[in-house]
Structures are given as structure tokens and as C-alpha cells.
Amino acid sequence: MEYAISISPQAERTVKDTTSIPFGVQPTEHMFVAEYKDGQWHNSRIVPFTNLSMSPFALCLHYGQTVFEGMKAFLMNDGHINIFRVDKHYERFAKSLERMCIPVVPKGLFTEALHQLVQLDASWVPDAEHGSLYLRPFVIASEERLGVKVADEYLFMIVCTPAYQYYAQPLKVRVEETYSRAADGGTGFAKCGGNYGGAFYPTKLAREAGYDQVIWTDSNTHEMIEESGTMNLMFVIDDTLITPPLSGTILDGVTRDSLLTLAKELGIPTDVRPVSYKEIQEALEAGKRVEAFGAGTAAVIAPIEIIAIQGKDYNCYIAEDATMYKLQRALYDIRKGIAPDNHNWNYII
Ligand SMILES: Cc1ncc(COP(=O)(O)O)c(C=O)c1O
């Protein structure tokens, strides 16, 4: 099915040097908007980036019916631009929308909107190593109604911002044993706004104690490792890549999935199974080489230098020959078109 998207470009194009601007501050020139009303998506359009006008009665402002995605477009060495794993991001978007009772955006509209927007703002895709254009599709309940209800009207939008290295330094993280990000039967697997709002307070406490992020544990025992901030967690112990399995409380990370696939291809043994913080602690106490890192679209791979477990700081392995950097390189090479894209992960514009 074809989707008609009207395009009203900016009269004057002004691409800024964005290399020193912090992540998420500088929008590109255009944005995509579509409206859902009377059971259908209407009025799909790309317009100059601008503020929204919205009634204070809009349901999204009160009851959290919001879902978003985070994806990236890359400039390849041959000059083409690709969007990484559109299909996998769409699958997750659709699952999140369903969980939040929001009408699912058709895949054709999602893909076409991304394609047209990235094509129009192509000059904003950074040329720098580890630079990319971060793409943020999202849906919000726009119906004007103060009562608690599932909205009948929504906005689907996509905005973009240039992105570079997300974390300047290896991370210091702390295993969280009091607060929970998600519980069984809840919304942990969905990329909905409330999951992030609820995570801020425990993260703030960790920051005040000198850590960058918390490592979330399961809400029942607080022993099993789940994820961290906006990243899935991975470990390398005894040369094996270990990561917790997906569940209702963990986001199905596209980076996690990609790294697991690449690890297998690189001959790195992988073990997807529940991981307790005690197991990590024991390995560290035994003096084993333990790599720990976050995997996510924004940071790609975020090496963890220090893990605090039950109040004690442990050092993880972050030297240059660490396995995580091999995985990072393999992913980078596919996105840049240096290595073959055997899985059709690159959606070429
Ligand atoms: C809570 C959470 N976990 C994990 C991830 C990593 O997912 P991805 O690799 O798809 O960015 C993200 C980021 O999207 C996230 O917000």
C-alpha cells in the first residue's frame, strides 16, 4: 500500500555544525506528523520543525498514553544513508502501541515516513566517526478530554537529532535492590513514557551516590539482573557473552539482538539465561576477568568500569582487547557498509 505524504520543505536550509551540541538538543529542519481520528490515520505530512499546539485537556498530558522508538540513520562509506533495522524497530513499536491501547501505525506508513524524512534531512546525518542521525518516532494521545479513558485521537510524529558518542567515559553503575523499573504483567517490555518517568527517582539517588546508572533487578527477589537505563546488559565471563533472556520486564533491544547475532558469527560463545548479581559478584571476587556493558541504540556499547554490588565497588575489564569492542566494531562496519550486511539490517535510502 502506498502512503501519500505531503512535503512542505523549509524555505532556507541551514545545517549547523552539531559536533559539540549535547545529545537531543538540536532538531533537524523537518518533522513528520500524522493524525489519527475516526479510526484512521490522516493528513500525513512533513513540515518544518515547530512547536505543537495542544489543549491542556489532551489525554497524553494526564494518563501517560505515549509510546516511542529510538533508531538511527548512518552515512555509509559509499555516500548512501541507511536506517538501521527498520523492521525490528517497527515490530517493537507495534507491540508497545498494542500494550498501551494505541492504534498500531501501519508498517508502510512508518517506513515511508522515515524514508521521506531522512531523505529530506539527509544533510544532517553526521559524517563523523560514530556520528549518526537519531530518529524518534512517537505516538501521543491527543484527544481533548479530562476523563480517564483510552483516547480516540492520536498524533504520530517523527523528529530527528544528530548524535555522537553518548557517554564520554566508561560507566559506574550500582545494582538496585530497593526500587523496581518493571514488574511481571506490567509494561516493562513496552517503550512507553511512564517506564522512564518511574525510573528517574532511583537513578537520581544513584547519581547522588556517585554512579551514572542503576542496574535494575527483578521486582520479586531483587537478585536477577534485568537492564540499565536505556540499555540492555551484557557480560563476558570466561570468554562467553552472557545476557538475561527477554521477558515481560525487559525491553527487546535491537542492539542486544544484533550483538548476539554478530557474536555467534564471530565465534564468541553466547549464553542467554537468567543472571544473578551474585554470580557476577562471585566471578569478580574470584578475580576473573569480567566485562560488563550496556547495549542500546543511543550509546551502542557503553563499557561499565565499576559495578557496585551490595555497597561494594568492583572493577570490570575495559582494556582495548575486550570482546565488547570487537562486537562494537563488527556492528559499526555493517552500518558503514565496510562489512557485508548479511541480514539486511540496513534500509538504504
Ligand atoms: C529500557 C531500555 N532498555 C534497552 C534499550 C535498548 O534497546 P535498543 O538497542 O533497541 O535501543 C532501550 C533503548 O531503546 C531502553 O530504553
PDBQT file of the ligand as one rigid body, heavy atoms in Angstrom, charges set to zero:
ROOT
HETATM    1  C1  LIG A 401      14.725   0.446  28.767  1.00  0.00    +0.000 C 
HETATM    2  C2  LIG A 401      15.567   0.171  27.591  1.00  0.00    +0.000 A 
HETATM    3  N1  LIG A 401      16.232  -0.993  27.521  1.00  0.00    +0.000 NA
HETATM    4  C3  LIG A 401      17.007  -1.305  26.457  1.00  0.00    +0.000 A 
HETATM    5  C4  LIG A 401      17.149  -0.426  25.401  1.00  0.00    +0.000 A 
HETATM    6  C5  LIG A 401      17.997  -0.809  24.236  1.00  0.00    +0.000 C 
HETATM    7  O1  LIG A 401      17.211  -1.039  23.097  1.00  0.00    +0.000 OA
HETATM    8  P1  LIG A 401      17.766  -0.703  21.642  1.00  0.00    +0.000 P 
HETATM    9  O2  LIG A 401      19.013  -1.476  21.471  1.00  0.00    +0.000 OA
HETATM   10  O3  LIG A 401      16.680  -1.151  20.735  1.00  0.00    +0.000 OA
HETATM   11  O4  LIG A 401      17.985   0.752  21.584  1.00  0.00    +0.000 OA
HETATM   12  C6  LIG A 401      16.491   0.805  25.436  1.00  0.00    +0.000 A 
HETATM   13  C7  LIG A 401      16.592   1.768  24.331  1.00  0.00    +0.000 C 
HETATM   14  O5  LIG A 401      15.818   1.765  23.435  1.00  0.00    +0.000 OA
HETATM   15  C8  LIG A 401      15.666   1.108  26.551  1.00  0.00    +0.000 A 
HETATM   16  O6  LIG A 401      15.020   2.272  26.607  1.00  0.00    +0.000 OA
ENDROOT
TORSDOF 0
